[in-house]
Amino acid sequence: MTTTRDTPSGTPSAHPDTAPGHPAEAVDAPVPLRRLAPLAAQHVLAMIAAPVSTVFLVAGTLKMPPAATASLLSAVLLLCGVGALLQSLGVWRIGGRLPFVMLPGGAATALFLQIAQEHGAATATGAVLLAAALLLSVLPLYARVVRLFPPLVMGVTVLLIGIAMIRVAARLITGPDGTGEPRAVLLAALTVAATVAAYVLLRGVWRQTSVLIGMATGTVVAVTTGLGTFGPAAGSGFALPDLLPFGAPRFDLLAALPLLVFSLTTLAEITGQTVLNSETVGRTPAPERDVPRVARADALVSMVGGLFGTSLMVTSAENIGIGRLTGVRSRFVTAGAGVLLVVLGLATPVSRALAGIPEAVVGGSSLVVYAVIAVMGVEMLRRADLSGTGTGGLTAALALTAGLLPLLTPNLYEGFPGWARTILGSGVVAGTLTAVLLTGLLRPFRGHRPRGADADEGGR
């Protein structure tokens, strides 16, 4: 992929990073404060549901008390703000200087919870730190590593993560024994219904906050009907979140393997988002330069996040739609959103109030969020060649089988050594590694067609 683009006349454009037809200063143009504040608030509204729902999923799964939940939410909002500032403004070779925001990765959260449930939260924290360090260390080899994760591999990985996460989210409704009370199931269903109604009936930025609207509606229903309770944590004013809420990190490479593999797959996602964002703001895509900068910011913020109990933080392109809607491409708008998020993260009344949302409501919202992740995996697989004449369909089928077996038969690898149980027992790791290995091994046969296939097709 080239880093320059020519004008129709064959001469280079006026600005090396700007596509023809767009002003060179669009992405770098400052925005007056009177316009910056509402535009930044729009970006916050569009992304706030992701960190809120992710934190409650973690807190509910790990049975964290309200005060610890509030502290974790403060940390996540604060890191989202710092990440948006870093990606939007850039410092040295850190940050893409593009209108990006940063979120806790939904897929990464699923893997964080898997590690926490199997090996303890301290080990999950250590896994986050190891995964962030791995991402930093492979950036000099970016061009080679990203080739390991074509759409087929990414599709398998994301689909398996979504399926695994739906199972985790369902436990927030049913409880650890898997038997749900009718009122909890009803409350979760009403939350899902409210989310769907908001998404279908609303438009613009309000449609993008449908998950948050669903959570608010579910909470109101819980309080007014007695289906649940709302109990905010005590506290007021401004405060920093708690450092190392799960204790000192424990480092276990085998236990951390799901997040280590995922951190490598994020390079493919970062590449796509960076190219898309660059094109949206009128800058000629330069992935060789910009992707490592975006990834460095992700890794550094994730390292800090690990010290505050969060999973990997990832740059998100969700807010690109707002830029298209408003026509404002300036990176200073998302920087303004970062400032608002930092304020929200430090304002403990906000996080402590949100910490009181009932578990069933969080479970219902999480089902929607992670079902969407599973569908994203399906969409990625659609971009791969799964035709019967190639090897893509067989690769996807076997990789999904390897990934679903641990979910469908949890005790399948019970008699294996510990290291094998860790690798094969994680559906995401098993499926991703199978997809990577088969993609490489079957590449020479990718275009092979059985003898007589053409004749058979011609006779149909």
Backbone torsions as a table, in degrees:
resi	resn	phi	psi	omega
1	MET	NA	128.5	-174.7
2	THR	-82.3	161.2	-178.8
3	THR	-106.6	2.1	175.6
4	THR	-130.0	158.7	-179.6
5	ARG	-137.3	137.3	-178.6
6	ASP	-93.6	152.1	174.4
7	THR	-78.6	165.9	-178.8
8	PRO	-55.4	-27.6	-178.8
9	SER	-78.2	-9.5	178.4
10	GLY	97.5	-3.1	177.7
11	THR	-95.7	150.5	-179.2
12	PRO	-62.3	148.9	177.8
13	SER	-67.8	164.8	-173.1
14	ALA	-62.3	-32.0	-177.9
15	HIS	-124.4	127.8	-174.0
16	PRO	-63.6	-22.0	-177.8
17	ASP	-104.3	12.1	-174.0
18	THR	-121.8	131.7	179.3
19	ALA	-77.7	154.5	179.7
20	PRO	-60.4	146.7	176.8
21	GLY	89.5	-3.8	179.1
22	HIS	-121.7	140.5	177.0
23	PRO	-64.8	140.4	-176.1
24	ALA	-60.8	-31.0	-173.9
25	GLU	-91.8	4.8	-172.3
26	ALA	-55.4	-51.6	-176.1
27	VAL	-73.2	-24.9	-177.8
28	ASP	-100.3	2.5	-175.4
29	ALA	-74.8	129.6	174.0
30	PRO	-68.5	153.2	-179.5
31	VAL	-117.9	131.5	178.5
32	PRO	-55.6	146.3	-174.4
33	LEU	-58.1	-36.7	-177.5
34	ARG	-64.2	-26.0	176.0
35	ARG	-95.8	-29.7	-176.2
36	LEU	-63.9	-42.6	-176.0
37	ALA	-60.7	-53.5	180.0
38	PRO	-66.8	-35.3	178.6
39	LEU	-65.8	-40.8	177.3
40	ALA	-65.7	-39.2	178.8
41	ALA	-62.9	-35.7	176.5
42	GLN	-60.1	-43.0	179.6
43	HIS	-64.4	-39.1	178.9
44	VAL	-64.7	-44.2	179.3
45	LEU	-62.1	-34.8	-177.2
46	ALA	-71.8	-24.5	-174.5
47	MET	-114.4	-8.3	-170.6
48	ILE	-65.5	-27.4	-178.0
49	ALA	-64.2	-34.6	-176.8
50	ALA	-64.0	-53.0	178.8
51	PRO	-64.7	-36.9	-179.0
52	VAL	-64.4	-51.0	-177.9
53	SER	-65.7	-35.6	179.8
54	THR	-65.3	-44.2	-179.8
55	VAL	-62.9	-42.3	-178.8
56	PHE	-68.9	-31.3	175.5
57	LEU	-64.9	-44.9	178.1
58	VAL	-62.7	-48.4	-177.2
59	ALA	-63.3	-41.6	179.9
60	GLY	-67.1	-41.9	-178.7
61	THR	-67.7	-39.4	-177.5
62	LEU	-92.5	4.9	177.4
63	LYS	56.3	48.0	179.1
64	MET	-79.9	141.3	177.1
65	PRO	-68.7	162.5	-176.9
66	PRO	-55.4	-40.6	-179.2
67	ALA	-63.5	-41.7	178.4
68	ALA	-68.5	-35.6	176.4
69	THR	-62.8	-43.9	179.0
70	ALA	-62.2	-41.2	179.3
71	SER	-64.5	-41.6	178.8
72	LEU	-64.9	-40.4	177.8
73	LEU	-63.5	-41.2	176.2
74	SER	-58.8	-43.5	-180.0
75	ALA	-62.6	-44.6	-177.7
76	VAL	-65.3	-45.4	179.0
77	LEU	-62.9	-40.6	178.9
78	LEU	-62.4	-44.3	-179.6
79	LEU	-70.1	-35.1	174.4
80	CYS	-59.1	-42.1	179.2
81	GLY	-66.5	-45.8	178.9
82	VAL	-62.3	-41.3	179.3
83	GLY	-63.4	-42.5	178.0
84	ALA	-62.9	-41.2	177.6
85	LEU	-63.6	-42.7	-177.9
86	LEU	-66.4	-43.9	-179.5
87	GLN	-71.5	-33.7	-176.4
88	SER	-78.7	-40.6	-175.3
89	LEU	-96.4	-36.0	179.3
90	GLY	74.0	140.3	175.6
91	VAL	-134.1	114.5	-176.6
92	TRP	56.4	-121.0	-179.6
93	ARG	-104.5	28.1	180.0
94	ILE	-117.7	121.6	-178.7
95	GLY	98.7	136.2	-174.3
96	GLY	-80.1	-9.6	-174.3
97	ARG	54.1	45.4	177.0
98	LEU	-130.6	157.8	-179.0
99	PRO	-73.1	75.6	178.6
100	PHE	-107.1	154.9	164.6
101	VAL	-118.4	167.7	-179.0
102	MET	-124.4	141.5	-176.8
103	LEU	-135.5	160.6	168.2
104	PRO	-71.7	127.4	-176.7
105	GLY	-66.4	126.6	178.9
106	GLY	-62.9	-44.7	178.6
107	ALA	-65.6	-41.6	178.9
108	ALA	-63.0	-35.7	178.4
109	THR	-64.7	-38.7	177.6
110	ALA	-59.5	-43.8	-179.6
111	LEU	-70.5	-37.5	176.0
112	PHE	-57.7	-45.6	-179.6
113	LEU	-67.8	-37.1	177.8
114	GLN	-60.5	-45.1	179.3
115	ILE	-66.3	-41.7	-178.9
116	ALA	-63.0	-39.6	-179.0
117	GLN	-72.0	-33.3	-176.3
118	GLU	-89.9	-31.0	-172.7
119	HIS	-128.3	-3.9	-179.6
120	GLY	104.0	150.5	-177.1
121	ALA	-65.5	-32.9	179.3
122	ALA	-64.8	-37.1	176.9
123	THR	-68.5	-36.6	177.2
124	ALA	-64.1	-39.0	176.5
125	THR	-63.0	-44.1	176.4
126	GLY	-60.8	-36.0	179.3
127	ALA	-64.8	-37.9	177.5
128	VAL	-61.8	-45.7	-179.1
129	LEU	-64.5	-40.6	178.5
130	LEU	-65.9	-41.7	-178.7
131	ALA	-65.8	-40.4	178.3
132	ALA	-65.6	-39.8	178.1
133	ALA	-65.7	-38.7	178.2
134	LEU	-63.2	-42.7	179.4
135	LEU	-59.8	-42.9	177.7
136	LEU	-62.8	-40.6	-172.7
137	SER	-72.4	-26.6	-176.2
138	VAL	-91.6	-5.2	-176.8
139	LEU	-58.5	-35.8	175.4
140	PRO	-61.7	-20.8	179.7
141	LEU	-105.1	22.7	-172.8
142	TYR	-48.8	-50.2	-174.4
143	ALA	-59.9	-33.9	-179.4
144	ARG	-80.6	-41.4	-175.9
145	VAL	-66.5	-40.8	-174.1
146	VAL	-64.9	-23.7	179.5
147	ARG	-68.7	-19.2	179.9
148	LEU	-73.8	-11.8	-172.6
149	PHE	-126.7	68.7	174.0
150	PRO	-69.9	175.3	-178.6
151	PRO	-53.5	-34.2	-179.4
152	LEU	-63.2	-47.5	-179.6
153	VAL	-66.1	-44.7	179.5
154	MET	-61.8	-40.5	180.0
155	GLY	-62.8	-44.8	177.6
156	VAL	-60.8	-45.5	-178.2
157	THR	-61.1	-50.5	-176.2
158	VAL	-67.3	-39.1	177.9
159	LEU	-62.3	-44.7	179.3
160	LEU	-65.2	-38.7	177.6
161	ILE	-62.8	-44.6	179.5
162	GLY	-60.3	-44.3	179.8
163	ILE	-64.0	-44.6	179.2
164	ALA	-62.8	-36.8	-177.1
165	MET	-73.1	-33.4	175.7
166	ILE	-60.1	-40.4	178.2
167	ARG	-62.6	-41.4	178.9
168	VAL	-67.0	-44.0	-178.7
169	ALA	-62.4	-35.7	-179.9
170	ALA	-63.0	-30.7	179.6
171	ARG	-67.4	-22.2	175.2
172	LEU	-68.5	-26.1	-179.7
173	ILE	-89.0	-42.7	-174.6
174	THR	-88.4	-21.4	-172.0
175	GLY	88.8	169.1	-175.3
176	PRO	-62.5	-23.8	-178.9
177	ASP	-84.0	-5.9	177.4
178	GLY	80.5	6.4	178.9
179	THR	-110.1	109.8	-174.6
180	GLY	-90.1	141.6	172.3
181	GLU	-73.4	142.6	-178.7
182	PRO	-54.4	-37.3	-177.9
183	ARG	-70.5	-32.9	177.7
184	ALA	-69.1	-42.0	178.0
185	VAL	-64.0	-41.8	179.2
186	LEU	-63.8	-42.4	179.9
187	LEU	-64.2	-41.6	177.5
188	ALA	-63.7	-41.9	179.5
189	ALA	-63.4	-40.8	177.9
190	LEU	-65.2	-35.6	177.0
191	THR	-64.6	-44.1	177.6
192	VAL	-62.2	-43.7	-179.7
193	ALA	-61.6	-42.6	179.2
194	ALA	-64.8	-37.6	178.5
195	THR	-64.1	-45.5	179.9
196	VAL	-64.2	-42.9	-180.0
197	ALA	-61.6	-43.2	179.1
198	ALA	-63.4	-39.7	-179.1
199	TYR	-67.7	-37.8	-176.3
200	VAL	-78.9	-38.6	-171.2
201	LEU	-91.3	-26.2	-176.3
202	LEU	-94.1	166.9	-178.8
203	ARG	-133.5	163.9	174.4
204	GLY	63.6	-141.1	-174.9
205	VAL	-65.6	-28.2	179.9
206	TRP	-68.4	-33.8	176.0
207	ARG	-64.8	-35.2	179.9
208	GLN	-70.4	-17.7	177.6
209	THR	-99.4	20.9	-175.8
210	SER	-60.1	-34.7	178.3
211	VAL	-65.1	-43.1	178.8
212	LEU	-65.3	-40.3	177.9
213	ILE	-63.9	-40.1	177.5
214	GLY	-62.3	-41.0	178.3
215	MET	-65.0	-41.8	179.0
216	ALA	-64.4	-42.8	178.7
217	THR	-63.9	-44.1	178.8
218	GLY	-61.1	-38.9	178.8
219	THR	-65.7	-43.2	178.0
220	VAL	-61.7	-44.6	178.3
221	VAL	-61.1	-42.3	-179.3
222	ALA	-60.2	-44.2	-177.2
223	VAL	-71.8	-41.1	-174.6
224	THR	-78.5	-25.1	-177.2
225	THR	-106.0	-10.3	-177.9
226	GLY	82.5	9.4	178.2
227	LEU	-72.9	-16.2	179.8
228	GLY	-163.8	179.2	-180.0
229	THR	-127.3	153.2	177.9
230	PHE	-117.8	112.8	-176.1
231	GLY	-129.6	88.6	179.3
232	PRO	-62.0	152.3	176.3
233	ALA	-75.6	153.8	-179.7
234	ALA	-76.2	151.7	177.7
235	GLY	135.1	161.5	179.8
236	SER	-157.9	175.5	176.6
237	GLY	76.3	-154.6	-178.5
238	PHE	-114.1	142.8	179.7
239	ALA	-160.1	154.3	175.3
240	LEU	-82.8	147.3	177.3
241	PRO	-67.6	162.8	-177.5
242	ASP	-73.2	136.0	176.5
243	LEU	-83.1	137.6	179.0
244	LEU	48.5	62.1	-178.2
245	PRO	-64.7	-21.1	179.5
246	PHE	-102.9	12.9	-178.7
247	GLY	89.5	-175.9	-179.1
248	ALA	-62.3	135.9	-179.3
249	PRO	-62.4	144.1	172.8
250	ARG	-110.1	133.4	-175.9
251	PHE	-106.6	114.7	-179.8
252	ASP	-135.7	107.1	-174.2
253	LEU	-61.6	-41.2	-179.5
254	LEU	-66.7	-43.6	178.9
255	ALA	-64.8	-32.7	-177.6
256	ALA	-81.0	-5.4	-172.5
257	LEU	-54.3	-41.2	178.4
258	PRO	-56.5	-45.3	-179.8
259	LEU	-72.6	-31.7	178.3
260	LEU	-64.2	-45.4	177.8
261	VAL	-63.9	-42.8	-178.7
262	PHE	-62.5	-39.0	-178.4
263	SER	-61.0	-32.0	176.6
264	LEU	-72.8	-38.1	-179.7
265	THR	-66.1	-25.2	-178.6
266	THR	-64.2	-21.8	179.0
267	LEU	-60.6	-37.4	178.3
268	ALA	-67.3	-41.0	179.5
269	GLU	-67.2	-42.5	179.3
270	ILE	-61.0	-38.7	179.3
271	THR	-60.5	-49.8	-179.6
272	GLY	-61.5	-43.7	-178.4
273	GLN	-67.6	-38.2	-179.5
274	THR	-66.7	-42.9	177.8
275	VAL	-63.3	-45.1	-179.9
276	LEU	-61.6	-45.2	-179.2
277	ASN	-66.1	-40.7	178.7
278	SER	-60.4	-45.9	179.8
279	GLU	-65.0	-36.6	-178.6
280	THR	-64.4	-39.8	-177.5
281	VAL	-90.5	1.3	176.6
282	GLY	87.1	19.4	177.4
283	ARG	-103.1	133.8	178.1
284	THR	-61.2	123.6	-179.1
285	PRO	-57.6	133.3	176.7
286	ALA	-136.9	72.1	-174.5
287	PRO	-60.5	-32.5	-179.9
288	GLU	-61.9	-30.2	179.1
289	ARG	-93.0	-45.2	-169.0
290	ASP	-83.7	-36.3	-176.0
291	VAL	-61.3	-46.8	176.7
292	PRO	-59.2	-34.9	178.7
293	ARG	-66.4	-42.9	178.4
294	VAL	-65.3	-42.7	-178.2
295	ALA	-66.6	-36.3	177.7
296	ARG	-61.1	-43.2	179.0
297	ALA	-63.5	-42.9	177.0
298	ASP	-57.3	-47.1	-176.1
299	ALA	-65.9	-43.3	-177.6
300	LEU	-68.2	-42.5	177.8
301	VAL	-66.2	-36.1	177.8
302	SER	-64.5	-37.8	177.4
303	MET	-61.3	-46.2	177.5
304	VAL	-64.0	-41.3	179.7
305	GLY	-60.8	-38.1	178.0
306	GLY	-58.4	-33.0	178.8
307	LEU	-72.0	-17.9	179.1
308	PHE	-108.9	12.1	173.0
309	GLY	90.2	9.8	-179.8
310	THR	-92.8	166.2	171.5
311	SER	-86.7	-168.0	-179.4
312	LEU	-62.1	137.8	174.4
313	MET	-96.8	136.5	-176.1
314	VAL	-130.1	145.2	175.4
315	THR	-72.2	138.6	-175.0
316	SER	-120.0	143.2	175.7
317	ALA	-101.4	11.9	-177.9
318	GLU	-57.3	-33.4	-173.6
319	ASN	-83.5	0.2	177.0
320	ILE	-60.0	-35.0	179.6
321	GLY	-58.9	-34.8	178.8
322	ILE	-68.7	-39.3	176.9
323	GLY	-60.3	-39.7	177.6
324	ARG	-68.3	-38.9	-178.1
325	LEU	-66.5	-44.2	-176.3
326	THR	-87.1	-19.5	-176.0
327	GLY	77.7	4.6	-179.8
328	VAL	-96.4	117.6	-176.1
329	ARG	-104.7	0.7	-173.0
330	SER	-65.3	134.6	177.2
331	ARG	-72.5	-13.8	179.6
332	PHE	-74.0	-17.5	176.1
333	VAL	-70.4	-45.5	177.6
334	THR	-71.4	-25.9	172.5
335	ALA	-65.1	-40.0	175.7
336	GLY	-62.6	-38.5	176.0
337	ALA	-62.4	-36.6	177.1
338	GLY	-61.4	-40.6	178.0
339	VAL	-62.7	-43.8	179.3
340	LEU	-61.9	-39.2	-179.8
341	LEU	-67.9	-37.0	176.4
342	VAL	-62.1	-43.4	178.7
343	VAL	-62.0	-44.8	179.0
344	LEU	-62.6	-36.9	179.7
345	GLY	-67.1	-32.2	-179.7
346	LEU	-86.1	-18.7	-178.3
347	ALA	-83.8	94.3	-174.6
348	THR	-62.1	-29.8	177.9
349	PRO	-58.0	-34.6	-179.6
350	VAL	-66.5	-51.9	-177.1
351	SER	-67.7	-35.7	-179.2
352	ARG	-71.1	-32.6	175.4
353	ALA	-68.9	-43.9	-179.5
354	LEU	-65.7	-25.9	-177.9
355	ALA	-67.6	-11.9	-177.8
356	GLY	-88.8	1.9	-178.7
357	ILE	-64.2	134.6	-178.1
358	PRO	-61.0	148.3	-178.1
359	GLU	-60.5	-40.3	-177.9
360	ALA	-63.9	-34.2	177.1
361	VAL	-66.2	-45.0	177.8
362	VAL	-61.4	-41.8	179.1
363	GLY	-61.4	-43.3	178.4
364	GLY	-62.3	-44.9	178.5
365	SER	-64.2	-40.1	-179.1
366	SER	-65.9	-34.4	177.4
367	LEU	-59.3	-41.3	179.2
368	VAL	-65.4	-48.1	-175.8
369	VAL	-60.5	-45.3	-173.3
370	TYR	-85.3	-20.0	168.4
371	ALA	-66.3	-37.4	176.9
372	VAL	-64.4	-37.9	176.9
373	ILE	-61.5	-42.2	178.5
374	ALA	-61.5	-41.2	178.4
375	VAL	-65.5	-35.2	175.0
376	MET	-59.5	-37.6	176.1
377	GLY	-63.0	-40.3	177.1
378	VAL	-62.8	-42.2	178.8
379	GLU	-62.5	-38.6	177.0
380	MET	-64.7	-40.0	178.6
381	LEU	-64.5	-31.0	177.7
382	ARG	-63.8	-27.1	179.5
383	ARG	-80.4	-10.5	177.5
384	ALA	-89.6	160.2	178.1
385	ASP	-85.5	101.7	-179.1
386	LEU	-108.4	19.2	-178.7
387	SER	-65.8	155.3	-176.8
388	GLY	-68.4	-13.9	-177.5
389	THR	-86.8	-11.9	-179.7
390	GLY	-111.5	-167.3	-178.6
391	THR	-102.8	-3.6	-176.5
392	GLY	-62.8	-42.7	-179.5
393	GLY	-62.9	-42.3	178.9
394	LEU	-66.1	-41.8	179.1
395	THR	-60.7	-47.9	-179.9
396	ALA	-62.5	-41.6	-178.3
397	ALA	-62.8	-46.8	-178.5
398	LEU	-70.1	-37.2	178.8
399	ALA	-65.8	-42.0	177.7
400	LEU	-66.6	-36.2	176.2
401	THR	-62.1	-46.7	178.9
402	ALA	-62.0	-34.8	-179.0
403	GLY	-78.7	-32.2	-177.5
404	LEU	-84.8	-24.5	-178.7
405	LEU	-55.2	-46.4	179.3
406	PRO	-64.8	-27.0	178.9
407	LEU	-77.0	-38.8	-176.5
408	LEU	-82.8	-32.0	179.1
409	THR	-131.3	80.8	-172.7
410	PRO	-58.4	-25.8	-176.7
411	ASN	-97.6	14.3	-175.1
412	LEU	-59.1	-38.4	-175.6
413	TYR	-106.8	24.8	-175.4
414	GLU	-59.9	-36.0	-176.6
415	GLY	-86.5	2.5	-178.4
416	PHE	-84.3	162.1	174.6
417	PRO	-59.7	160.5	-175.9
418	GLY	-57.1	-44.3	-178.0
419	TRP	-64.6	-35.2	179.7
420	ALA	-70.8	-39.1	177.8
421	ARG	-62.2	-37.8	-179.1
422	THR	-64.7	-42.4	-177.6
423	ILE	-77.2	-52.7	-175.7
424	LEU	-75.3	-26.8	-178.1
425	GLY	-78.0	-11.9	174.7
426	SER	-94.3	112.6	-178.0
427	GLY	-58.1	-39.0	-177.9
428	VAL	-66.7	-45.9	-179.6
429	VAL	-66.0	-48.4	-178.5
430	ALA	-60.4	-44.8	-179.2
431	GLY	-67.3	-42.7	-178.8
432	THR	-66.3	-47.2	179.9
433	LEU	-62.4	-39.3	176.8
434	THR	-61.5	-43.3	179.8
435	ALA	-63.9	-42.9	-179.8
436	VAL	-64.3	-46.8	-177.9
437	LEU	-64.4	-45.8	-178.7
438	LEU	-68.1	-35.6	177.4
439	THR	-60.3	-42.5	179.3
440	GLY	-71.6	-44.2	-176.4
441	LEU	-69.4	-34.7	-175.4
442	LEU	-95.4	0.8	-179.1
443	ARG	-55.5	-42.2	179.2
444	PRO	-61.4	-21.1	-177.3
445	PHE	-103.8	10.6	-171.7
446	ARG	-59.3	-39.6	-177.1
447	GLY	-98.7	9.2	-176.4
448	HIS	-71.0	134.8	176.1
449	ARG	-122.2	132.3	179.0
450	PRO	-57.2	145.7	179.3
451	ARG	-60.2	132.5	179.9
452	GLY	90.1	-2.7	-178.3
453	ALA	-63.2	-43.2	-178.5
454	ASP	-63.0	-41.5	-179.7
455	ALA	-64.5	-39.4	178.6
456	ASP	-62.5	-43.7	-177.7
457	GLU	-66.8	-36.7	-178.2
458	GLY	-69.3	-23.8	-179.0
459	GLY	-88.5	-0.6	-178.3
460	ARG	-82.0	NA	NA
